[in-house]
Amino acid sequence: MNPTAPNHSASGQVTFLGAGPGDPGLLTLRAVEALASADVLVADPQVLDVVRVHTRAQVDTPLQASADEASIPADIPTLRDAANLVMAAARAGKRVVRAVTGDPGLDGNVAEEMLACAAEGIVFEVVPGIAAAVGVPAYAGVPLRDAEGTDVRFVDARSADDRCWSELGTSDATAVVSTTLDAVAAAAGELVTAGRKPDTPMTVTVAGTTTRQRTWTATLGSVAQVLKAAKVLPSPDGGQPVIAVVGERSAAAQRDRLSWFESKPLFGWRVLVPRTKEQAASLSDQLVSYGAVPHEVPTIAVEPPRTPQQMERAVKGLVTGRYEWIAFTSVNAVKAVREKFEEYGLDARAFAGIKVAAVGEQTAKALVAFGVKPDLVPSGEQSAAGLLEDWPPYDPVFDPIDRVFLPRADIATETLVAGLIELGWEVDDVTAYRTVRASPPPAETREAIKGGGFDAVLFTSSSTVRNLVGIAGKPHNVTVIACIGPATAKTAEEHGLRVDVMSPEPSVHKLAEALADFGAARRDAAIEAGDPVTRPSERRPGSRRRARS
């Protein structure tokens, strides 16, 4: 907060916020807090999607610019109007967040906007962010200093003058140069002309901290040839920004061991997750940790049962002591019972005296979130069969009631019902929800599925195979097919798909791990053979590896 600015009650306040170089995970806690309380968001187009997810639904975003200003209609404000938008909103008493790429003091040209606030007595604060010149080398595996230490100098090639280049040329400092892809060779030439040796190590990183990041290792004298050999220049994308690191002590020669981000097992892979939206969230988070870009496509929609009376009677039976056990075979079953409880004004206390079983860890987590700790979770296979392995037989001496409430989908198999009956239990098999085929995804997604635009697809059940093929078409043969178990794999093969990855256990998280192991093995094989590391989608006819912003 600016302590010298008078706090006019009629004015709002402005937060100048650094959103980092691109990775949403680099937002600071203070940045998230500021965004959550914003009335108005004025953001650089490059970080609009990064920051908008942390704002309230009703936040006003008057600056809806994109990186390509030519595509913006004439009646929509562009970045040149950002200062006016900020000031107008602040004068109206609004809480304004002005979000910029990187750090406001190093990357964002917002000093004039701050001065304007100060001149009018508008309270403002600055929330620092990860500067691109610092964050990008860290993600590229290029430390800016070694154990012996050295000077580090930051330079923007677009505004550097002869004196700046001369000082860098006669110094042994590590130079961090902000420039563009098509101008990086010219910047290298300036340094050589100013006195740096042509064999000085250099790294060039584009789209830093995002899953589109690519880094090339070269020298000042060879960088033009390296980029040409990599087929990234000449390119229509040559104007995109890059961070180049120059210097003998920048550890560029050790990047093969320090490149932690680009060496993630599924780095840059577009992975299709065909599940319900609620179920896809935790799986997508896990895929992101492996460097993948998950794309969630619902193939199944969950709807209430056509006749709710059976479910209503069963829930009332829970309260009146009709059941000894309730068994949940999915997260959706937990959700269906919870919604019915809320409809009747009940909560988790209604489970008092009733034993609760969950088919696996995800279902158990959903129960815990509801306030219920399950009494039984399979110790082995997380499936109906695994649940039956641990389920106790009915004992009239120890079990006062012999009935089990089983809320589940309308298309569920009879394995659990038959097994419980065999163990001596009476089962109320109740349809708690219906699963129906979801609507087709957008045309662009369908084309990517059939044309090889996805690197992998995760099938978590036979129904996801059937439904995805039904609503979007069959995945291209370059796409890696990963299945959660033998039954799902069989269905995939029946639809003409080649199964590449099989989960060792029927768990979505084990399935993601198995895909990551597959990706790591594929990467290691390419490196051992001396081949470039590519994604499966880059093998399709007509595909060309390009660096994109």
Secondary structure, DSSP 8 states (H G I E B T S, - for coil): --TTS---TTS-EEEEEE-BSS-GGG--HHHHHHHHT-SEEEE-GGGHHHHHTTS-TT-B------S-GGGS-TTS--GGGHHHHHHHHHHTT-EEEEEESB-TTTT---HHHHHHHHHHT-EEEEE----HHHHHHHHHT--S--TT---EEEEETTT--HHHHHHHHT--SEEEEEEEGGGHHHHHHHHHHTT--TT-EEEEEESTTSTT-EEEEEETTTHHHHHHHTT-SS-TTTTSEEEEEE-TTS-GGGHHHH-TTTTSTTTT-EEEE-S-HHHHHHHHHHHHHTT-EEEE---EEEE--S-THHHHHHHHHHHHT--SEEEE-SHHHHHHHHHHHHHTT--GGGGTT-EEEESSHHHHHHHHHHT---SB--SS-SSHHHHHHH-----TTT-S--EEEEEEETT--SHHHHHHHHTT-EEEEEEEEEEEE-----HHHHHHHHHT--SEEEE-SHHHHHHHHHHH----TTSEEEESSHHHHHHHHHTT----EE-SSS-HHHHHHHHHHHHHHHHHHHHHTT-----GGGGSTT-------
